[in-house]
Every structure is written in C-alpha cells, then in structure tokens.
Amino acid sequence: LDARGIINFPDYKLTTVCQYFGIPHEGAHDALVDIRATKLLTEFLGYCLDVDINKLEGGYGKFCEGRG
C-alpha cells in the first residue's frame, strides 16, 4: 500500500505513519518492534479499507501481479 498522494506526511517512514494513526512503535528500528508495528498498521489499514488480504482470490502473488 502506497499512501503517497492520498495522505500527505512529512515522510513515509514507519515511525511517522504509525505516529499519525496512533499505532504503538516504541523502540523503532528493533526488528521485532518494526515487524509488530507493520503488522498492526497493515491490519488497521486493511480494516479501514475493508480489505481482507486472506480472502483475496489468487493469494498474495496474484494480488501483486495485478498491481504491477
């Protein structure tokens, strides 16, 4: 998901985007902390966009093909 052009952030770093949406990201740049924050952000954005990535026909690979 690329938010550029939809939401204007000063930058699109994980820390900035998480802060904007109120997603916890204490200890940024620790691999596990970043993974957890990315998971929460993805789930939140999926909910907001009403997207269930697990139900996309063809799976993730097919989804990426259609975007590219």
Contacts in CASP RR format, 6 or more apart in sequence:
PFRMAT RR
TARGET T0000
AUTHOR 0000-0000-0000
METHOD contacts of the structure
MODEL  1
LDARGIINFPDYKLTTVCQYFGIPHEGAHDALVDIRATKLLTEFLGYCLD
VDINKLEGGYGKFCEGRG
1 42 0 8 1.000
1 45 0 8 1.000
3 9 0 8 1.000
3 12 0 8 1.000
3 17 0 8 1.000
4 12 0 8 1.000
7 20 0 8 1.000
9 16 0 8 1.000
9 17 0 8 1.000
9 20 0 8 1.000
10 16 0 8 1.000
14 25 0 8 1.000
14 28 0 8 1.000
14 34 0 8 1.000
14 37 0 8 1.000
14 38 0 8 1.000
14 41 0 8 1.000
15 25 0 8 1.000
15 28 0 8 1.000
17 23 0 8 1.000
17 41 0 8 1.000
18 24 0 8 1.000
18 25 0 8 1.000
18 37 0 8 1.000
18 40 0 8 1.000
18 41 0 8 1.000
19 25 0 8 1.000
21 41 0 8 1.000
21 44 0 8 1.000
23 37 0 8 1.000
23 40 0 8 1.000
23 41 0 8 1.000
23 44 0 8 1.000
24 37 0 8 1.000
24 40 0 8 1.000
25 33 0 8 1.000
25 34 0 8 1.000
25 37 0 8 1.000
26 33 0 8 1.000
27 33 0 8 1.000
28 34 0 8 1.000
28 37 0 8 1.000
42 53 0 8 1.000
45 51 0 8 1.000
46 52 0 8 1.000
46 53 0 8 1.000
53 60 0 8 1.000
53 63 0 8 1.000
56 62 0 8 1.000
56 63 0 8 1.000
END
